[in-house]
Amino acid sequence: MYDETDDKTRASDTKEFIEDISKAYPTKVARKRLQHMIGVNSLEKQKIDANVRTIPGIITQRGCCYAGCKGVVIGPIVDMIHIVHGPIGCSYYAWLTRRNQGRARSDGKNYLQYCFSTDIQEDNIVFGGEKKLKAAIEEAYNIFKPKAISVHATCPVGLIGDDVVKVSKEMSEKLGINIFGFSCEGYKGVSQSAGHHLANNGLFKNVVGMDDTEEEGFTVNILGEYNIGGDAWEIERIFNKAGIKVISKFSGDGSYDEIAKSHTAKLNIIQCHRSINYMAEMMETKFGIPWIKINFIGIKSMSKSLRKIARFFDDPNLSERIEKIITEEEVEAENAIAPYRERLNGRTAAIFVGGSRAHHYQDIFKDLGMKVIAAGYEFAHRDDYEGRDVISDIKVDADSRNIEQLYVEPDPARFRLRISPERYEQLKKEKFLSYYEGMIGEMESGSLVIDDISHHELEKIIEIYKPDIICSGIKDKYLIEKWGIPSKQLHNYDYGGPFAGYRGAVNFAKDIDMRVNSRVWSYITPPWKGTPIINAEFAA
Ligand code: SF4
C-alpha cells in the first residue's frame, strides 16, 4: 500500500548520500555540484541545475559542440558528404563511432562508411585553411558527385577565423549543388547540446521545405531517432504493418531528399527531445505540423506510443490495425523476454547517458522487473528533467546566447494545421501535443538524479548502492567495469541492437541478462583492493 512517509524517508536517505558525495569537493565546487543532484521526492516539485558549464577539474562525460552537430545530428544523413574542417583527431570521432546505420536509396548513394576531413596542419593554422577547404570540397564533389555537402568547423579553424559558412556558399555557387557550413567549433556552448541546436538550424534553413511533393495517408516524420544498431528499422517495420508512412527521419538513416519534403508530413514524432525539439517547434510555427513526444524503448512504451499516434490521427481503421499489432507483438515479445525477466527481476540499474535515453530506458528496465535507482543526462536542459512547463523559467545565459535563435514565422503559402483548430487547441490544453513531462516526474521517490555526473560521483554510487548494471557512454564504461560492475553503452549499444520496438526489447533483455548474470564479474578484483601499487618514502 502506498505510504507517504516511505517517500519522505527514502528522499531523506538520498539527501544524506548527496551531501556525502560533495564532501570530497572544495566548498565552492561542492556548492555548485549540489545544484545538479536531487533525491527524488514525488511530493515536491523539484528543481535541478542543467546545461551549465562543467567545473574545470571535474571529469565529465560530455562531448563538444562539433560532436553534437556533426557526430549526432548531421552525420547520419546517408546521401550527403559531411566534411570536417579541422585536424584529423576531431574527424576520427565522427567516423561511425555512434554506429548509425543507413541504407542507400534508389540512387545508390551512401557515404556513411567514409570519413572526409581537411586534415589541417600547422601551416594552415598559421596561414589559414580556407584554400584547403575549398580544394577538399571540390575534390569530394569530383569523385562522388553528391547532391549536397555539409561542412563542419572544429576548434582550431574557429580560432584562426576560417569562415566555413562563407566558403560553403561560394562553393555551392561554383559547383551548383547545395553546400552549407556549420560554425560548430567544439568550444561553443557547454556541451554537445549547442551542436544539436546549430544542426537543427542548419537543416531548417538549408534543406527542410525544398520539395513540396506531398504523400497521401498517415504521414509522419520521426525526429531524434538516430538508427543506432538499426532502431529506426524496427520502428518502421511496425509502422509499415500499421500503414503509417515515414516521410523522413532526423537523422538516423536520413536522406537529403526525404528531409527536403519533411514539411509535408502530418505529424512530427519526437524520440530524443533534447537533440531536436528546436526542429519540431520551427516546423510547427512555419508549416503547422503538430508534434508529440513518444518513447519507442520498451514493450509497454512502444504500445503506448503507437496508441498516441492512433489518437492523433483519430481514424477507426488505423486504431483497429494498431490494436491488433499491439496484441500480436506484445505476446511474442513478452514470451521471449519471460526467461530473462525471471533472472533479472528485482535487480537494480543506473543510467547516465544522453538527453533522453536515461529516461527512455527506465521503461524497458521496468518491463524486465528491474529498478532504476539513479539516472542523469550529460547534456540535457532543465525541461528534459522537469518538463516543458519550466521553459519560461529557464535563465538564458551567455553560452546559450552564443547559439543563433532563428526567427520563424508561418509560411503564408504553406502553413496549414493538420487537424481542426478546435481539436488542435484542445489537444494542446490536454498536454497531448507539444508537451514533454520530463524525467523526474516518472522516477520513484528516493531515486537519485545527477546531471553531468563526474567520475567521483559515479564511484560513490557504485560504492554505496552497488547497482547490478550501469548504462553509460564510452568514457565511463571502463571505469565502471574496473569496479566489477557490468556496463552497457547506450550511446552506441556496444555491438548490440536494435533495442527499439518489440524485437528490440527482446534483444535488450538478452544483452542485459548476459551482462548482469555473467560469472565473469565474480573473478574481478579491482587493483586497489589488493596491495598498494605505489610505495614511497621521504628521502632524507
Ligand atoms: S573539442 Fe574541439 S578539438 Fe576537441 S574534438 Fe571537439 S572540435 Fe575537435
Boltz pocket constraint, residues with backbone or C-beta under 6 A from the ligand:
constraints:
  - pocket:
      binder: B
      contacts: [[A, 64], [A, 65], [A, 66], [A, 67], [A, 86], [A, 89], [A, 90], [A, 153], [A, 154], [A, 155], [A, 156], [A, 184], [A, 185], [A, 186], [A, 187]]
      max_distance: 6.0
